[in-house]
Amino acid sequence: MAYQIHTMSIYYMTLPIFLLLNRKWQKRCVIAIIIAGFIFRNGLQGLVGSIINNDEKTDLYFNTLAQTSTIAHTLFWSVWQIAQLAIIKYINKEKVTNERQEIIEDINWWGLTLIPFYSFNPVFTRVFRAVMLYNDVMIANDYRRKGFLIGKTGAMVVALQIGFLLVSFYAFDMARSTTDMIVFPIFANNWILK
């Protein structure tokens, strides 16, 4: 049973600073961080290790799990995340946006700074998975007012998001054979559902 906060959650501490920047500077920071992250890839372990101070965890993520990583994995997870930003940007472009929608887009831009970590292992997607919840709520709120007749574009966005969630569920749970440990116990051992 998980009862602790994941050590990678310390990365959220960079979010308030990122949100203080305007969109132009956010984009510049994202590009600089991605480029620097790949150029100084070998130094990331030392940097994270000095912040987290847990040699066992950093060795697991940056050495043991990184041995199974490929360029295809990195590209898949990068596209996976950029697709979410593209959907949010599309919604904000089509509608009159409010401050909450702008912040959700900013958080998606911030999430792109995780891309260099995906070259080690998709375990680092844990940080972005929390952002996905906000994306889901934003998409649902944006289209719920129109009922079932939301038009072709709205239907396409909703279908894309549902497809995105199914792919994510498969990648995180089904493909790793963790369904028996993570998903089924929610239903089998849940006293509320009994």
The 8 nearest C-alpha neighbors of each residue, nearest first, counted from 0:
[[1, 2, 3, 181, 180, 184, 185, 188],
 [2, 0, 3, 4, 5, 181, 180, 6],
 [1, 3, 0, 4, 5, 6, 181, 8],
 [4, 2, 1, 5, 6, 0, 8, 7],
 [3, 5, 6, 2, 8, 1, 7, 9],
 [4, 6, 7, 8, 3, 9, 125, 1],
 [5, 7, 8, 9, 4, 51, 56, 10],
 [8, 6, 9, 5, 10, 126, 123, 125],
 [9, 7, 10, 6, 5, 11, 126, 4],
 [8, 10, 7, 11, 12, 6, 13, 51],
 [9, 11, 8, 12, 13, 7, 126, 14],
 [12, 10, 13, 9, 14, 8, 126, 15],
 [11, 13, 10, 14, 9, 15, 16, 8],
 [14, 12, 11, 16, 10, 15, 17, 9],
 [13, 15, 17, 11, 16, 12, 18, 109],
 [16, 14, 18, 17, 13, 19, 12, 11],
 [17, 15, 19, 14, 18, 13, 20, 12],
 [16, 18, 14, 15, 19, 20, 13, 25],
 [19, 17, 15, 20, 16, 14, 105, 21],
 [20, 18, 16, 17, 15, 21, 14, 25],
 [21, 19, 18, 17, 24, 25, 22, 16],
 [20, 22, 24, 23, 25, 19, 18, 17],
 [23, 21, 25, 24, 26, 20, 105, 27],
 [24, 22, 26, 25, 21, 27, 20, 28],
 [25, 23, 27, 26, 22, 21, 20, 28],
 [24, 26, 22, 28, 27, 23, 20, 21],
 [27, 25, 29, 24, 23, 28, 22, 30],
 [26, 28, 24, 30, 25, 29, 31, 23],
 [29, 27, 31, 25, 26, 30, 32, 24],
 [30, 28, 26, 32, 27, 112, 31, 33],
 [29, 31, 33, 27, 28, 32, 34, 26],
 [32, 30, 28, 34, 29, 33, 35, 27],
 [33, 31, 35, 29, 34, 30, 36, 28],
 [32, 34, 36, 30, 35, 31, 115, 112],
 [33, 35, 31, 37, 36, 32, 30, 38],
 [36, 34, 38, 32, 37, 33, 39, 31],
 [37, 35, 33, 115, 40, 39, 34, 38],
 [36, 38, 40, 34, 35, 39, 115, 33],
 [39, 37, 35, 40, 36, 34, 41, 33],
 [40, 38, 42, 36, 41, 37, 35, 43],
 [41, 39, 37, 36, 43, 42, 38, 115],
 [40, 42, 39, 43, 44, 45, 38, 37],
 [41, 43, 45, 39, 40, 44, 46, 36],
 [44, 42, 46, 40, 45, 41, 47, 39],
 [45, 43, 47, 46, 42, 48, 61, 41],
 [44, 46, 48, 42, 43, 47, 49, 41],
 [47, 45, 43, 49, 48, 44, 42, 50],
 [46, 48, 50, 44, 49, 45, 51, 43],
 [49, 47, 45, 52, 51, 46, 50, 44],
 [48, 50, 52, 46, 47, 51, 45, 53],
 [51, 49, 47, 48, 52, 46, 53, 45],
 [50, 52, 48, 53, 49, 47, 6, 9],
 [53, 51, 48, 49, 50, 54, 47, 57],
 [54, 52, 55, 51, 56, 48, 57, 49],
 [53, 55, 57, 56, 58, 52, 48, 51],
 [54, 56, 58, 53, 57, 59, 60, 52],
 [57, 55, 59, 58, 54, 53, 60, 61],
 [56, 58, 54, 60, 59, 55, 61, 48],
 [57, 59, 62, 55, 61, 56, 60, 54],
 [58, 60, 63, 56, 57, 62, 61, 64],
 [61, 59, 64, 57, 58, 62, 63, 56],
 [60, 62, 58, 65, 57, 59, 119, 44],
 [63, 61, 65, 58, 59, 64, 60, 66],
 [62, 64, 59, 65, 66, 60, 61, 58],
 [63, 65, 60, 66, 62, 59, 67, 120],
 [66, 64, 119, 62, 68, 67, 61, 63],
 [65, 67, 64, 68, 63, 62, 119, 69],
 [68, 66, 65, 64, 69, 120, 63, 119],
 [69, 67, 65, 66, 119, 120, 72, 118],
 [70, 68, 72, 71, 73, 67, 118, 119],
 [69, 71, 73, 72, 74, 68, 118, 75],
 [70, 72, 74, 69, 73, 75, 68, 76],
 [73, 71, 75, 69, 70, 74, 76, 68],
 [72, 74, 118, 70, 117, 76, 71, 75],
 [75, 73, 77, 71, 72, 76, 78, 70],
 [74, 76, 72, 78, 77, 73, 79, 71],
 [77, 75, 79, 73, 78, 74, 80, 72],
 [76, 78, 74, 80, 79, 75, 114, 73],
 [77, 79, 81, 75, 80, 76, 82, 74],
 [80, 78, 76, 77, 82, 81, 75, 83],
 [79, 81, 77, 83, 82, 78, 76, 84],
 [80, 82, 78, 84, 83, 79, 77, 85],
 [83, 81, 85, 80, 79, 84, 78, 86],
 [84, 82, 86, 80, 81, 85, 87, 79],
 [83, 85, 81, 87, 82, 86, 107, 88],
 [86, 84, 82, 88, 83, 87, 89, 81],
 [87, 85, 89, 83, 88, 84, 82, 90],
 [88, 86, 84, 90, 89, 85, 91, 104],
 [87, 89, 85, 91, 86, 90, 84, 92],
 [90, 88, 92, 86, 87, 91, 85, 93],
 [89, 91, 87, 93, 92, 88, 94, 86],
 [90, 92, 88, 94, 89, 93, 96, 87],
 [93, 91, 89, 90, 94, 88, 95, 96],
 [92, 94, 90, 91, 89, 95, 88, 96],
 [95, 93, 91, 92, 96, 90, 89, 141],
 [94, 96, 97, 91, 93, 92, 90, 100],
 [97, 95, 91, 94, 100, 101, 98, 92],
 [96, 98, 100, 99, 101, 95, 102, 91],
 [97, 99, 101, 100, 102, 96, 103, 104],
 [98, 100, 102, 101, 97, 103, 96, 104],
 [101, 99, 103, 102, 97, 98, 96, 104],
 [100, 102, 98, 104, 99, 103, 105, 97],
 [103, 101, 105, 99, 104, 100, 106, 98],
 [104, 102, 106, 100, 105, 101, 99, 107],
 [103, 105, 107, 101, 102, 106, 87, 100],
 [106, 104, 102, 108, 107, 103, 101, 109],
 [107, 105, 109, 103, 108, 104, 102, 110],
 [106, 108, 110, 104, 109, 105, 84, 103],
 [109, 107, 105, 110, 106, 111, 104, 84],
 [110, 108, 106, 107, 111, 112, 105, 17],
 [111, 109, 107, 112, 108, 113, 127, 106],
 [110, 112, 113, 109, 108, 114, 29, 107],
 [111, 113, 110, 29, 114, 109, 33, 32],
 [114, 112, 111, 116, 115, 110, 117, 123],
 [113, 115, 117, 116, 112, 111, 77, 33],
 [116, 114, 36, 117, 113, 118, 37, 33],
 [115, 117, 118, 114, 113, 119, 123, 120],
 [118, 116, 120, 119, 114, 73, 121, 115],
 [117, 119, 73, 116, 115, 120, 68, 70],
 [120, 118, 65, 117, 116, 68, 61, 60],
 [119, 121, 117, 122, 65, 118, 68, 64],
 [122, 120, 123, 117, 124, 76, 119, 72],
 [121, 123, 120, 124, 125, 60, 117, 119],
 [124, 122, 121, 125, 126, 116, 117, 120],
 [125, 123, 127, 126, 122, 121, 128, 117],
 [126, 124, 123, 128, 127, 122, 129, 121],
 [125, 127, 124, 128, 123, 129, 8, 7],
 [126, 128, 130, 124, 129, 125, 110, 131],
 [127, 129, 131, 125, 130, 126, 124, 132],
 [130, 128, 127, 131, 132, 126, 125, 133],
 [131, 129, 127, 128, 133, 132, 134, 107],
 [132, 130, 134, 128, 129, 133, 135, 127],
 [131, 133, 135, 130, 134, 129, 136, 128],
 [134, 132, 136, 130, 131, 135, 137, 103],
 [133, 135, 131, 137, 132, 136, 138, 130],
 [136, 134, 132, 138, 133, 137, 139, 131],
 [135, 137, 139, 133, 134, 138, 140, 132],
 [138, 136, 134, 140, 135, 139, 141, 133],
 [139, 137, 141, 135, 136, 140, 134, 142],
 [138, 140, 136, 141, 142, 137, 143, 135],
 [141, 139, 137, 143, 138, 142, 136, 144],
 [140, 142, 138, 139, 137, 143, 144, 90],
 [141, 143, 139, 144, 140, 145, 138, 149],
 [144, 142, 140, 145, 146, 139, 141, 147],
 [145, 143, 142, 146, 141, 140, 149, 139],
 [144, 146, 143, 149, 142, 148, 147, 141],
 [147, 145, 143, 144, 148, 149, 142, 150],
 [146, 148, 149, 145, 143, 150, 142, 154],
 [149, 147, 146, 150, 145, 154, 151, 153],
 [148, 150, 153, 145, 147, 154, 146, 142],
 [149, 151, 153, 152, 148, 154, 155, 147],
 [150, 152, 154, 153, 155, 149, 156, 148],
 [153, 151, 155, 154, 150, 156, 149, 157],
 [152, 154, 156, 155, 149, 150, 151, 157],
 [153, 155, 151, 157, 152, 156, 158, 150],
 [154, 156, 158, 152, 153, 157, 159, 151],
 [157, 155, 159, 153, 158, 154, 160, 152],
 [156, 158, 160, 154, 159, 155, 153, 161],
 [159, 157, 155, 161, 160, 156, 154, 162],
 [160, 158, 162, 156, 157, 161, 163, 155],
 [159, 161, 163, 157, 162, 158, 164, 156],
 [160, 162, 164, 158, 163, 159, 157, 165],
 [163, 161, 159, 165, 160, 164, 158, 166],
 [162, 164, 160, 166, 161, 165, 159, 167],
 [165, 163, 167, 161, 162, 166, 168, 160],
 [164, 166, 168, 162, 167, 163, 169, 161],
 [167, 165, 169, 163, 164, 168, 170, 162],
 [168, 166, 164, 170, 165, 169, 171, 163],
 [169, 167, 165, 171, 166, 170, 172, 164],
 [168, 170, 173, 166, 167, 172, 171, 174],
 [171, 169, 167, 174, 168, 172, 166, 173],
 [172, 170, 168, 169, 167, 173, 175, 174],
 [171, 173, 177, 178, 169, 175, 168, 174],
 [172, 174, 169, 176, 175, 178, 170, 171],
 [175, 173, 170, 176, 169, 172, 171, 177],
 [174, 176, 177, 173, 172, 171, 170, 178],
 [175, 177, 173, 178, 174, 172, 179, 180],
 [178, 176, 180, 172, 175, 179, 181, 173],
 [177, 179, 182, 181, 172, 180, 176, 173],
 [180, 178, 183, 177, 181, 182, 176, 184],
 [179, 181, 177, 178, 182, 184, 183, 176],
 [182, 180, 178, 177, 179, 183, 184, 185],
 [181, 183, 178, 185, 184, 179, 180, 186],
 [182, 184, 185, 179, 186, 187, 181, 178],
 [185, 183, 187, 188, 186, 182, 181, 180],
 [186, 184, 183, 189, 182, 187, 188, 181],
 [185, 187, 184, 183, 189, 188, 192, 182],
 [186, 188, 184, 189, 185, 183, 193, 192],
 [189, 187, 184, 186, 185, 190, 193, 183],
 [188, 190, 191, 186, 192, 185, 187, 193],
 [189, 191, 193, 192, 188, 187, 186, 185],
 [192, 190, 189, 193, 188, 186, 185, 187],
 [191, 193, 190, 189, 186, 187, 188, 185],
 [192, 190, 191, 189, 188, 187, 186, 185]]
